[in-house]
Amino acid sequence: MTGTAHPSAPVPPNGADRALPRTVRDTLPLALDVAVEVAKLNGVCIRPIEVRRLDTHTGHSRPFDLPCGTTNEAKCPPCATRNKQLRKAQCREGWHLEAEPVAEPHPATDDQKWLIEFRADVQAKRDAAEHAGRADEVADWDEAIAGIDAEINAAGMRGNVVGGRTAPRRSRSTRRRQDAPDLPRRSRQNTTLGRTFVTPDGKVFRPSLFVTLTLPSYGKIRPGQGVPVDPSGYDYAAAARDALHFSKLVDRFVQNLRRVAGYDVQYFATVEPQKRFAPHLHMAIRGTLPRAEIKQIAAATYHQVWWPQVDEVKFEGEHLPVWAERAEQAEPYADGQSGDYLDPATGELLPTWDEALNRLDQNDDAEPLHVVRFGTQVDVQGVLASSPDAHRRIGYLTKYLTKSLGETLDLDPADDCQEEEEAGPARAAINRARRDHAARLIEALRYEPCSPACANWLRYGVQPKGAKPGMTPGRCKGKAHKAEHLGYAGRRVLVSRKWSNKTLRDHKADRRAWVLDALGLPGDTATDPHRYVWRPVSAKDPTRTPLPVRLLRGVANRHHTRARLDELRARADGRPTPDLSATPALEVAA
């Protein structure tokens, strides 16, 4: 009978009955927790951001819930899964392109040309005032030029008219290291597609590559556990520095790859953690090269870190540099700092970052702080377009994108030691060893400078770039020092500009357009871009919709979307369509 419980099904206790024993009430799930679980099952963001859309024509205001957009599954599984699917679509569409991606800029409009002409006239007047020595007039013209440059960007132009870099670039010798082998070069071809192979019967094959690159060994590792056999002999300092500069090493590999290949190689790469907590790279490459050449390129790729040496600790414990404000002057300092750090014992100024690099440039016998190289383990696999292996590799590329680098993927889900012991003494011992291994790596990263602006430079007698008061060695707030990143502060997904000829926003718009078209809803057809004003709702706003209500609103919206899709499928198959008269209308944010 519809709406009646099964006779054999137990009747659940009433959660609103205050007469229930406390032991029984504690076993009942919270309604809000169930709502969160239901939202996860329906793919609804569990941390929605409420915004209000004001229609300037009618004056009506409407609330909308925007997904948080996180890529971390621990924060919001639906949003992380959605972003992962977007990355899969991006990788799939660009891996085996058959036509050259078009990336030509649009022609300039008459308004854009007029703005540039106006900018030229103002620049001429500014230069004339500077030549005549009228400093106050120059300042006024500079302010006007800043406003015109903002108008130029707002008119649909990118970049700056007078160019980007104004400060001189530091030049270093481009001579290759003597311990690095030379690389062959091919003549340059203006293509991004790579080679194709045609069989006698006219069938065209477009092979590509799947490459995995790892960092070198820092000590013997226990197989399958990811922990060192001898922690005292494991080179944690080298592991920390390699992780910090791994992104630069990847850049050098791509440069060398394009020089050897002879064409503009396009790639989709992801950085993932190994069991030993070292980052390694999975890369989908469009086109193909001999496996021996890929391994030769990896062996010849290196990155030199030309930073001041950190062998000698000059300040630690209570003996730390002190901050002193600079005297005011008419012209601001070139480095933009309001003060300097001094030696607490002598009162001597510590060298700034630029001064430390100048000393390094003047020393002919100087050596780089660190040289990063790939390890000997290089895996190269050929992949054919639309093959099952290609789909499997795409899944492997995006497998861990919803996890953080420092997340212990191989640990048991048990959180306390008693549950670990119950899971097995051997597993509990491995988990403890992995935690200790991660703790030692984090400790090695604690005082390792992660960037020119890192506070750890004070420990070695150098002022960080853009120094400011309150900086303390060992307390850098940089991303690389956090346990969830384990030294790697770069992007997890690396995509070349001509990979799929689309940005991630374009791929998201494609998916949204498909859903709107399937539901029979209009797309973005608004002719007036200034009609709607979107404003976020502050957490302190008393009229803000409570989170449970927003979750329920999102679940109901998702139910209506699925019901509408089921109706369309049933209509296409000639089956009876469900009745949607009692289902609320679908809300779609612009």
Order of alpha helices (4+ residues) and beta strands (2+ residues): alpha-alpha-beta-beta-alpha-alpha-alpha-beta-beta-beta-alpha-alpha-beta-beta-alpha-beta-beta-beta-alpha-beta-beta-alpha-alpha-alpha-beta-alpha-beta-alpha
